[in-house]
Structure formats: C-alpha cells, structure tokens
Amino acid sequence: MSDADQLRRIKSQTLALLAEITAQPKPSYLIDKQKVSWAEYLAQLQQTVAWCEQQLAAAEPVEIRSQGYT
C-alpha cells in the first residue's frame, strides 16, 4: 500500500468518525477527575482530515507551464 493510499484510508476513517460523532453529539463531562471533551476530540479529527488533505495535495504532481519570448 502506498503512502497516498494510507493517507486516503486515514482520511476516510476519520471522516466516518466525524459523521458518527456529529450524528449523535455528546456533551463534554468530568468523571473521577478525568475530563472528556467531545469538542476537543471533534477538533482533533477535523485537523487530521485537513492534514491528510495537505499531504495528499503535496504529493500530487505539479505541472508548470511557461512561455519564453525572443
């Protein structure tokens, strides 16, 4: 599996988690001095998707066209 394939898989899995979380949103809470922040988790997942998109875009070949004048 190529790096690009792995990035696409990570992005796809993260998007699936985002869909699941946003379909049934939960509040943040504190249990036994342990904080669970769904908003922070959601933000981390969104950052992961953005990072995957940046990595995939950077891996795409770029074509530069130029024209010379004489």
Secondary structure, DSSP 4 states (H G I P E B T S, - for coil): --HHHHHHHHHHHHHHHHHHHHHS----EEETTEEE-HHHHHHHHHHHHHHHHHHHHHHS----------
